[in-house]
Amino acid sequence: MVALITCVLLIGLMLVGVPVAASMGITSAGIFAALGQADFLPVMAQRIYVGTTSFTMLAIPFFILAGNLMNTGGITDRIFTFARACCGHWPGGLGQVNILSSVIFSGMSGAAVADAAGLGAIEMKAMTDAGFDKRFAAGITAASSTIGPVIPPSIPFVVYASVTSVSVGALFMAGFVPGLLMALAMGVSVYITSKRKGYPVEQKLSAKERLRAFCRAIPSLMTVVIIIGGIWGGFFTPTEAAAVASLYALVLGTLIYKELTFKDVVRVMRESMMQSCKTLFIIAVANFLTYFLQHQRIPNAVINGMTAITTNPHILLLIIIFILLVLGCFVEGTAVILIATPIFLPIIQSMGYDLVQFGVVMILASMIGLLTPPVGMSLYAVASITKVDLIELSKEVAPYLLGIALVMFLCAYTPIATFLPALLA
């Protein structure tokens, strides 16, 4: 009964517009108080404090800062120009450029909304100027932004690692193949749609012009080399990589490209601080929610309920995925990870399922949530930039949702996600 009340109260508060962090705090504290356990307040303060003081959590504000600096300092412009030179002549034209740009940017930022809001504005303008339908351009921009949190570095993977104590490096490696498969699935969809609607294809550039675009983008592309190469080479941890990425983006924007002014840096710092505070506050309160769930033995109740239905691990995994997808329609992705992981973790462990593999499945499910109303953050970000109706935009992303879902089930039932971590271990 407590599990049911918790679920109804938590989702109900979010649906009526109560902020995610407040909803989790009110639910946990309210039920503790209703049960007559008034001594929860000291524990609440302690859990909220501990929730964001780990070394791993330091990566989140730095990755947010790095993404914002890249969007302001001219890095995203050069990435898009390079991607345009590489594949603008492919069937689908700038739609394929959109996807490739997101793949490259994903190796620097790790946040879908940063991709949608920063790089997305550049992609949208180029596509509409070239004659692409505005809704199609908005749809692929929203969909391609979800590649960012899958290909490393990834903020959702850092959050998942903080809850499960799984290696961040292993999770980062596990995200490569699924992220590239997402890009491939989206590319096929763009190809089919573009052929059917006769969208324009750009003229193929000469080798000299493509080399020139590559040379201009080298400093920007070095961000990926520094982050991923530094982590895999053992030069620094993922958390330290986030700080290095921020510093490199700052130097690149101010000293090399000279597009970042002092006012821009101050503004970006302020915006990054606000975004970090919102994200970390959710994580902090979620740590208390996790304590509440464990104290009330809610994961045990969920395990008993699910195993009463079936003990088949494949069907249990299918049920978990379905629940994650439903939650994603109403709850922001980070909150889904923080709420659902402590509940499903005992089930996953009892099944003998790889926690790295489950992390990939969970992040892919949360990416689908970014593209599904009523709480699709990427949808809202792109709709606010393009002024495309949210319902129309939801229809446009449907083919890409199917592609992400296929990749998610492939990762869930085959070891394709854990192949690279096992190979490099």
Beta strands, then each sheet from edge to edge (+ up, - down):
end
